[in-house]
Amino acid sequence: GFKILLDVHGVIHGPKEACVRTLEKGHLLAIAPGGVREALFSDEMYTILWSDRKGFAQVAIDAKVPIIPMFTQNVREGFRTLGGIKILRSLYERIRLPVVPLYGGFPVKLRTFIGEPIPYEPNTTAEELAAKTKAAVQALIEKHQKIPGNIFRALMERFQTQKKED
């Protein structure tokens, strides 16, 4: 039943060729280059954990489409993980199963910011495009996220009534 739900919502799990076909059809595609590793082991410092991931950039190059960087403010305050425990990280790296406990579900204020598109350039390599994308996401983090992230502050932002200038 879960596969039907994923299909209805257009969720795909690669491979690269399926992602390229989706983009060539004119559809949008959201890719999280940090994947599960970043979701489990990132913290309130909002460090990007992409390692040397560049497959997302190659998909954009193959489909000849721009990359649109995005960042959601306070996203790591909604749920927290115990990913700082080294044995859990080494266990994940060995068996690739998300065995890291998480807690939260805090009703924090989330706002998503869309960056300027990084245009398709035929002579750009996947490594260069990945680096440009990482820099663009980092710029969005620096502009829109108070670091270190704080659950209480993110909760209180729900009650702010004045408009922000961003």
TORDOVO-230327 format. One record per residue (C-alpha): residue number from 1; residue in three letters; chain; x, y, z. Coordinates in steps of 0.25 Angstrom, whole numbers, plus 5000, padded with zeros to 4 digits. Layout:
N
{NUM,'ALA','A',{X,Y,Z}}
...
//
This chain:
166
{1,'GLY','A',{5000,5000,5000}}
{2,'PHE','A',{5012,5009,5003}}
{3,'LYS','A',{5016,5008,4988}}
{4,'ILE','A',{5003,5013,4983}}
{5,'LEU','A',{5003,5025,4992}}
{6,'LEU','A',{5017,5029,4987}}
{7,'ASP','A',{5013,5027,4973}}
{8,'VAL','A',{5001,5036,4975}}
{9,'HIS','A',{5010,5047,4980}}
{10,'GLY','A',{5020,5045,4969}}
{11,'VAL','A',{5031,5040,4978}}
{12,'ILE','A',{5042,5033,4971}}
{13,'HIS','A',{5055,5027,4977}}
{14,'GLY','A',{5064,5029,4965}}
{15,'PRO','A',{5071,5023,4957}}
{16,'LYS','A',{5078,5035,4950}}
{17,'GLU','A',{5071,5032,4937}}
{18,'ALA','A',{5057,5033,4943}}
{19,'CYS','A',{5060,5046,4949}}
{20,'VAL','A',{5065,5051,4936}}
{21,'ARG','A',{5052,5046,4929}}
{22,'THR','A',{5044,5053,4940}}
{23,'LEU','A',{5051,5066,4937}}
{24,'GLU','A',{5051,5065,4922}}
{25,'LYS','A',{5036,5064,4923}}
{26,'GLY','A',{5035,5077,4929}}
{27,'HIS','A',{5033,5073,4943}}
{28,'LEU','A',{5039,5079,4956}}
{29,'LEU','A',{5048,5069,4964}}
{30,'ALA','A',{5053,5071,4978}}
{31,'ILE','A',{5066,5065,4981}}
{32,'ALA','A',{5072,5065,4995}}
{33,'PRO','A',{5087,5063,4992}}
{34,'GLY','A',{5090,5060,5007}}
{35,'GLY','A',{5080,5049,5007}}
{36,'VAL','A',{5078,5041,5020}}
{37,'ARG','A',{5092,5044,5025}}
{38,'GLU','A',{5089,5059,5026}}
{39,'ALA','A',{5075,5056,5032}}
{40,'LEU','A',{5081,5048,5043}}
{41,'PHE','A',{5094,5054,5046}}
{42,'SER','A',{5092,5069,5044}}
{43,'ASP','A',{5090,5078,5056}}
{44,'GLU','A',{5087,5092,5060}}
{45,'MET','A',{5099,5097,5054}}
{46,'TYR','A',{5093,5095,5040}}
{47,'THR','A',{5106,5089,5034}}
{48,'ILE','A',{5104,5083,5020}}
{49,'LEU','A',{5107,5069,5019}}
{50,'TRP','A',{5108,5065,5005}}
{51,'SER','A',{5121,5059,5004}}
{52,'ASP','A',{5125,5058,4990}}
{53,'ARG','A',{5111,5056,4985}}
{54,'LYS','A',{5109,5061,4971}}
{55,'GLY','A',{5099,5051,4964}}
{56,'PHE','A',{5088,5062,4966}}
{57,'ALA','A',{5097,5072,4958}}
{58,'GLN','A',{5099,5061,4947}}
{59,'VAL','A',{5084,5059,4946}}
{60,'ALA','A',{5082,5074,4944}}
{61,'ILE','A',{5093,5074,4933}}
{62,'ASP','A',{5087,5062,4926}}
{63,'ALA','A',{5073,5068,4926}}
{64,'LYS','A',{5079,5082,4922}}
{65,'VAL','A',{5071,5089,4933}}
{66,'PRO','A',{5075,5099,4944}}
{67,'ILE','A',{5076,5096,4959}}
{68,'ILE','A',{5068,5104,4968}}
{69,'PRO','A',{5074,5104,4982}}
{70,'MET','A',{5064,5104,4994}}
{71,'PHE','A',{5066,5104,5009}}
{72,'THR','A',{5055,5103,5020}}
{73,'GLN','A',{5058,5111,5032}}
{74,'ASN','A',{5057,5104,5046}}
{75,'VAL','A',{5056,5091,5039}}
{76,'ARG','A',{5065,5084,5048}}
{77,'GLU','A',{5058,5089,5060}}
{78,'GLY','A',{5045,5082,5057}}
{79,'PHE','A',{5051,5068,5059}}
{80,'ARG','A',{5065,5065,5066}}
{81,'THR','A',{5073,5053,5065}}
{82,'LEU','A',{5083,5046,5074}}
{83,'GLY','A',{5092,5046,5062}}
{84,'GLY','A',{5104,5052,5070}}
{85,'ILE','A',{5106,5038,5077}}
{86,'LYS','A',{5118,5033,5069}}
{87,'ILE','A',{5114,5018,5070}}
{88,'LEU','A',{5101,5021,5064}}
{89,'ARG','A',{5108,5028,5052}}
{90,'SER','A',{5118,5017,5050}}
{91,'LEU','A',{5106,5007,5051}}
{92,'TYR','A',{5099,5014,5040}}
{93,'GLU','A',{5111,5015,5031}}
{94,'ARG','A',{5113,5000,5032}}
{95,'ILE','A',{5098,4995,5030}}
{96,'ARG','A',{5092,5007,5024}}
{97,'LEU','A',{5079,5006,5032}}
{98,'PRO','A',{5074,5018,5040}}
{99,'VAL','A',{5075,5013,5054}}
{100,'VAL','A',{5077,5027,5060}}
{101,'PRO','A',{5066,5031,5070}}
{102,'LEU','A',{5059,5044,5068}}
{103,'TYR','A',{5050,5053,5076}}
{104,'GLY','A',{5042,5065,5074}}
{105,'GLY','A',{5030,5068,5065}}
{106,'PHE','A',{5031,5082,5071}}
{107,'PRO','A',{5022,5092,5064}}
{108,'VAL','A',{5033,5102,5060}}
{109,'LYS','A',{5031,5113,5050}}
{110,'LEU','A',{5036,5107,5036}}
{111,'ARG','A',{5039,5116,5024}}
{112,'THR','A',{5045,5112,5011}}
{113,'PHE','A',{5053,5121,5003}}
{114,'ILE','A',{5056,5119,4989}}
{115,'GLY','A',{5069,5124,4983}}
{116,'GLU','A',{5073,5129,4969}}
{117,'PRO','A',{5073,5118,4959}}
{118,'ILE','A',{5087,5113,4955}}
{119,'PRO','A',{5085,5112,4940}}
{120,'TYR','A',{5089,5100,4931}}
{121,'GLU','A',{5103,5103,4924}}
{122,'PRO','A',{5107,5092,4915}}
{123,'ASN','A',{5122,5093,4918}}
{124,'THR','A',{5120,5092,4933}}
{125,'THR','A',{5124,5079,4940}}
{126,'ALA','A',{5116,5072,4951}}
{127,'GLU','A',{5127,5075,4961}}
{128,'GLU','A',{5126,5090,4958}}
{129,'LEU','A',{5111,5090,4958}}
{130,'ALA','A',{5110,5083,4971}}
{131,'ALA','A',{5120,5093,4977}}
{132,'LYS','A',{5112,5105,4972}}
{133,'THR','A',{5099,5098,4978}}
{134,'LYS','A',{5105,5096,4991}}
{135,'ALA','A',{5110,5110,4992}}
{136,'ALA','A',{5096,5115,4988}}
{137,'VAL','A',{5090,5107,4999}}
{138,'GLN','A',{5100,5111,5009}}
{139,'ALA','A',{5097,5126,5005}}
{140,'LEU','A',{5082,5123,5008}}
{141,'ILE','A',{5086,5117,5021}}
{142,'GLU','A',{5094,5129,5025}}
{143,'LYS','A',{5084,5139,5021}}
{144,'HIS','A',{5072,5133,5027}}
{145,'GLN','A',{5076,5124,5039}}
{146,'LYS','A',{5080,5128,5053}}
{147,'ILE','A',{5092,5119,5057}}
{148,'PRO','A',{5092,5111,5065}}
{149,'GLY','A',{5078,5107,5063}}
{150,'ASN','A',{5069,5108,5076}}
{151,'ILE','A',{5056,5100,5078}}
{152,'PHE','A',{5050,5110,5087}}
{153,'ARG','A',{5053,5122,5078}}
{154,'ALA','A',{5047,5115,5066}}
{155,'LEU','A',{5035,5112,5074}}
{156,'MET','A',{5034,5127,5078}}
{157,'GLU','A',{5035,5131,5064}}
{158,'ARG','A',{5021,5125,5062}}
{159,'PHE','A',{5015,5137,5070}}
{160,'GLN','A',{5023,5148,5063}}
{161,'THR','A',{5013,5157,5056}}
{162,'GLN','A',{5023,5167,5049}}
{163,'LYS','A',{5026,5164,5035}}
{164,'LYS','A',{5041,5161,5032}}
{165,'GLU','A',{5048,5167,5020}}
{166,'ASP','A',{5053,5155,5013}}
//
